[in-house]
Amino acid sequence: MTKPSAASIRQRSAKLCRLVTCLLVALAVLLVLERFGAIGLQLARRGFSGDGPRRLALECAVAFPEVLYLLALWWVRQTLAAFALGELYSPAICRMLERLGLTLASAAFLTVFILPSIARWLGFAPGYVIAYDVSNLVLGALGLSLTIIARVLRSAAAAQAELDEIF
């Protein structure tokens, strides 16, 4: 198995960065259309009467964790862009892993534990108190794990820098 060169990593990172950028834009547009298209039309036709404002508040609450997931994708995109510029062995990896982990864990926590209460508070009782969802629980656990991995890598980099000073 051959070791990938820095140039090939930079090229792959640049390509993947473009792909992630396109995915991010497409998902953001779809999020806005899906979450706010129907309620926007309803509010435009009927104004702020009936359950329109409550539905808008619910859609905003439901969209918030999804926006956090898109933010996590943005952190990955930023790191790929740094790799494409040649910052392969920089703190960019630790920063990305920490941000990504916190963002994924926060979004998963909100989705599983907070959104059902918000829906109930707004009058849209979901019928459950905790939204047991394996995928969100896995994303939350992975997110917390990534924050620990980032700390381990940061400590390893500091130890390596200390060893480099000694020798």
DAKA-V577047 format. One record per helix or strand. SS is the DSSP state (H for helix, E for strand). FROM is the first residue (numbers start at 1). LEN is the number of residues. If there is no record, write none. Layout:
# DAKA-V577047
((SS FROM LEN) (SS FROM LEN))
This chain:
# DAKA-V577047
((H 6 41) (H 52 33) (H 92 30) (H 134 33))
